[in-house]
Amino acid sequence: MLSPASRPYIAASVPVLREHGLTISRLFYQQLFEAHPELTELFNMGNQANGAQQQSLASAVFAYAANIDNAAALAPVLERIVQKHMAVGIAPACVI
């Protein structure tokens, strides 16, 4: 759970995420797969190749930051993310 003190930092990240979110998510996935190549089995690598996964992550992180004080706006996006993760066997215990 986020502390109230972290909310201003998240809100302040919105302009950076708007401008650089896609670059950040591309780098994230590149480093993820370099460090854990076994994870390529869990991802649709076609979506990695065409940039759809990176765009999806960048959009979700931006939406979260931009709506940090509006949980109702985040519910549909979060539900879709949860369903996708559950479909490939990612459970809360898997997240560190």
HELIX and SHEET records of a PDB file:
HELIX    1   1 PRO A    4  SER A    6  5                                   3    
HELIX    2   2 ARG A    7  ALA A   12  1                                   6    
HELIX    3   3 VAL A   14  ALA A   35  1                                  22    
HELIX    4   4 PRO A   37  GLU A   41  5                                   5    
HELIX    5   5 MET A   45  ALA A   49  1                                   5    
HELIX    6   6 ALA A   52  ALA A   66  1                                  15    
HELIX    7   7 ALA A   71  ALA A   87  1                                  17    
HELIX    8   8 PRO A   92  CYS A   94  5                                   3    
END                                                                             
